[in-house]
Each structure stands twice: as structure tokens, then as C-alpha cells.
Amino acid sequence: MTLPVDKVDIIISEWMGYFLFYESMLDTVIYARDKWLVPGGIVMPDKATLSLCAIEDGEYKVRIGSYAARVRGAGVDQGRKGGPGRRQCFGW
């Protein structure tokens, strides 16, 4: 991509996907910032808030548990995916 100018004063981008990072646009904005933004220039938006809330969904737990049993039965090694908290959350 080429711009009609060497550097810009401001970059405005909608880089936030759902859960802030899902669409992986942040790296593109950082690349543009490093390549085209003048020293002291601004990127907007320049901050975000991520809020989490823990819940338990019994139906989801049953579906995931059933899926995990089928995957284990198919000889797929899940290794440590999910870490030690997985057993506490899902019982497997």
C-alpha cells in the first residue's frame, strides 16, 4: 500500500473485534503506526476496556464433556490444552 504522503498525524481504525482481539487487526494497526505515523502522532482509539464475567452453563458443560469423550475415544491426544483449570471447570 502506498500513501500520497510519507507520514500522517493520526490513524483512525476500527481494530477491535469482539473480545477486543478476535479479528487480529491489532498487528495491522501497529504495522501502520510504525510505518506511517509521525513522532508524537496519535492512533484512535488508543485504549479499550476488557471486562470478564465467570459463568457456568450446564448445557455447554454437558456438550463439551460429551465432545471430549468422543475425541478421547478417537485416539486424539489433547495434551495439556486448557491447562490444569480445565479439570476444575469441566471435570475432565
C-alpha positions as protocol buffer text, in pm:
chain_id: "A"
residue {
  index: 1
  type: MET
  ca { x: 0 y: 0 z: 0 }
}
residue {
  index: 2
  type: THR
  ca { x: 123 y: 346 z: -78 }
}
residue {
  index: 3
  type: LEU
  ca { x: 3 y: 677 z: 60 }
}
residue {
  index: 4
  type: PRO
  ca { x: 18 y: 1016 z: -114 }
}
residue {
  index: 5
  type: VAL
  ca { x: 227 y: 1138 z: 184 }
}
residue {
  index: 6
  type: ASP
  ca { x: 525 y: 992 z: 370 }
}
residue {
  index: 7
  type: LYS
  ca { x: 383 y: 1028 z: 722 }
}
residue {
  index: 8
  type: VAL
  ca { x: 45 y: 1102 z: 883 }
}
residue {
  index: 9
  type: ASP
  ca { x: -53 y: 1281 z: 1205 }
}
residue {
  index: 10
  type: ILE
  ca { x: -337 y: 1049 z: 1304 }
}
residue {
  index: 11
  type: ILE
  ca { x: -451 y: 695 z: 1232 }
}
residue {
  index: 12
  type: ILE
  ca { x: -816 y: 612 z: 1291 }
}
residue {
  index: 13
  type: SER
  ca { x: -900 y: 245 z: 1279 }
}
residue {
  index: 14
  type: GLU
  ca { x: -1169 y: 8 z: 1400 }
}
residue {
  index: 15
  type: TRP
  ca { x: -920 y: -259 z: 1507 }
}
residue {
  index: 16
  type: MET
  ca { x: -1123 y: -410 z: 1787 }
}
residue {
  index: 17
  type: GLY
  ca { x: -1308 y: -728 z: 1708 }
}
residue {
  index: 18
  type: TYR
  ca { x: -1533 y: -892 z: 1960 }
}
residue {
  index: 19
  type: PHE
  ca { x: -1344 y: -969 z: 2279 }
}
residue {
  index: 20
  type: LEU
  ca { x: -1102 y: -699 z: 2155 }
}
residue {
  index: 21
  type: PHE
  ca { x: -856 y: -930 z: 1980 }
}
residue {
  index: 22
  type: TYR
  ca { x: -1052 y: -1192 z: 1788 }
}
residue {
  index: 23
  type: GLU
  ca { x: -1026 y: -1042 z: 1441 }
}
residue {
  index: 24
  type: SER
  ca { x: -647 y: -999 z: 1471 }
}
residue {
  index: 25
  type: MET
  ca { x: -640 y: -641 z: 1341 }
}
residue {
  index: 26
  type: LEU
  ca { x: -418 y: -504 z: 1617 }
}
residue {
  index: 27
  type: ASP
  ca { x: -98 y: -619 z: 1444 }
}
residue {
  index: 28
  type: THR
  ca { x: -205 y: -438 z: 1125 }
}
residue {
  index: 29
  type: VAL
  ca { x: -263 y: -113 z: 1315 }
}
residue {
  index: 30
  type: ILE
  ca { x: 74 y: -147 z: 1489 }
}
residue {
  index: 31
  type: TYR
  ca { x: 241 y: -200 z: 1150 }
}
residue {
  index: 32
  type: ALA
  ca { x: 69 y: 111 z: 1008 }
}
residue {
  index: 33
  type: ARG
  ca { x: 165 y: 310 z: 1319 }
}
residue {
  index: 34
  type: ASP
  ca { x: 531 y: 212 z: 1289 }
}
residue {
  index: 35
  type: LYS
  ca { x: 544 y: 277 z: 914 }
}
residue {
  index: 36
  type: TRP
  ca { x: 338 y: 594 z: 864 }
}
residue {
  index: 37
  type: LEU
  ca { x: 273 y: 776 z: 1194 }
}
residue {
  index: 38
  type: VAL
  ca { x: 484 y: 1085 z: 1268 }
}
residue {
  index: 39
  type: PRO
  ca { x: 659 y: 1101 z: 1607 }
}
residue {
  index: 40
  type: GLY
  ca { x: 402 y: 1236 z: 1852 }
}
residue {
  index: 41
  type: GLY
  ca { x: 111 y: 1137 z: 1626 }
}
residue {
  index: 42
  type: ILE
  ca { x: -195 y: 959 z: 1765 }
}
residue {
  index: 43
  type: VAL
  ca { x: -382 y: 638 z: 1699 }
}
residue {
  index: 44
  type: MET
  ca { x: -755 y: 639 z: 1772 }
}
residue {
  index: 45
  type: PRO
  ca { x: -898 y: 465 z: 1957 }
}
residue {
  index: 46
  type: ASP
  ca { x: -593 y: 440 z: 2180 }
}
residue {
  index: 47
  type: LYS
  ca { x: -736 y: 235 z: 2466 }
}
residue {
  index: 48
  type: ALA
  ca { x: -1002 y: -22 z: 2538 }
}
residue {
  index: 49
  type: THR
  ca { x: -1157 y: -196 z: 2836 }
}
residue {
  index: 50
  type: LEU
  ca { x: -1199 y: -570 z: 2855 }
}
residue {
  index: 51
  type: SER
  ca { x: -1447 y: -695 z: 3114 }
}
residue {
  index: 52
  type: LEU
  ca { x: -1492 y: -1061 z: 3202 }
}
residue {
  index: 53
  type: CYS
  ca { x: -1761 y: -1238 z: 3396 }
}
residue {
  index: 54
  type: ALA
  ca { x: -1736 y: -1601 z: 3501 }
}
residue {
  index: 55
  type: ILE
  ca { x: -2050 y: -1810 z: 3445 }
}
residue {
  index: 56
  type: GLU
  ca { x: -2145 y: -2174 z: 3441 }
}
residue {
  index: 57
  type: ASP
  ca { x: -2356 y: -2313 z: 3160 }
}
residue {
  index: 58
  type: GLY
  ca { x: -2465 y: -2665 z: 3247 }
}
residue {
  index: 59
  type: GLU
  ca { x: -2580 y: -2750 z: 2894 }
}
residue {
  index: 60
  type: TYR
  ca { x: -2248 y: -2630 z: 2747 }
}
residue {
  index: 61
  type: LYS
  ca { x: -2059 y: -2834 z: 3005 }
}
residue {
  index: 62
  type: VAL
  ca { x: -2253 y: -3146 z: 2902 }
}
residue {
  index: 63
  type: ARG
  ca { x: -2192 y: -3080 z: 2529 }
}
residue {
  index: 64
  type: ILE
  ca { x: -1821 y: -3016 z: 2577 }
}
residue {
  index: 65
  type: GLY
  ca { x: -1781 y: -3315 z: 2807 }
}
residue {
  index: 66
  type: SER
  ca { x: -1953 y: -3537 z: 2554 }
}
residue {
  index: 67
  type: TYR
  ca { x: -1734 y: -3397 z: 2274 }
}
residue {
  index: 68
  type: ALA
  ca { x: -1418 y: -3452 z: 2479 }
}
residue {
  index: 69
  type: ALA
  ca { x: -1518 y: -3813 z: 2545 }
}
residue {
  index: 70
  type: ARG
  ca { x: -1567 y: -3871 z: 2171 }
}
residue {
  index: 71
  type: VAL
  ca { x: -1231 y: -3708 z: 2091 }
}
residue {
  index: 72
  type: ARG
  ca { x: -1051 y: -3916 z: 2354 }
}
residue {
  index: 73
  type: GLY
  ca { x: -1223 y: -4227 z: 2219 }
}
residue {
  index: 74
  type: ALA
  ca { x: -1092 y: -4144 z: 1870 }
}
residue {
  index: 75
  type: GLY
  ca { x: -733 y: -4154 z: 1996 }
}
residue {
  index: 76
  type: VAL
  ca { x: -673 y: -3779 z: 1973 }
}
residue {
  index: 77
  type: ASP
  ca { x: -417 y: -3659 z: 2226 }
}
residue {
  index: 78
  type: GLN
  ca { x: -540 y: -3337 z: 2385 }
}
residue {
  index: 79
  type: GLY
  ca { x: -219 y: -3297 z: 2582 }
}
residue {
  index: 80
  type: ARG
  ca { x: -232 y: -3011 z: 2831 }
}
residue {
  index: 81
  type: LYS
  ca { x: -466 y: -2798 z: 2622 }
}
residue {
  index: 82
  type: GLY
  ca { x: -665 y: -2586 z: 2860 }
}
residue {
  index: 83
  type: GLY
  ca { x: -420 y: -2633 z: 3148 }
}
residue {
  index: 84
  type: PRO
  ca { x: -496 y: -2756 z: 3498 }
}
residue {
  index: 85
  type: GLY
  ca { x: -806 y: -2535 z: 3535 }
}
residue {
  index: 86
  type: ARG
  ca { x: -982 y: -2749 z: 3276 }
}
residue {
  index: 87
  type: ARG
  ca { x: -1048 y: -3026 z: 3527 }
}
residue {
  index: 88
  type: GLN
  ca { x: -1191 y: -2782 z: 3775 }
}
residue {
  index: 89
  type: CYS
  ca { x: -1424 y: -2627 z: 3518 }
}
residue {
  index: 90
  type: PHE
  ca { x: -1528 y: -2924 z: 3313 }
}
residue {
  index: 91
  type: GLY
  ca { x: -1439 y: -3232 z: 3519 }
}
residue {
  index: 92
  type: TRP
  ca { x: -1215 y: -3388 z: 3250 }
}
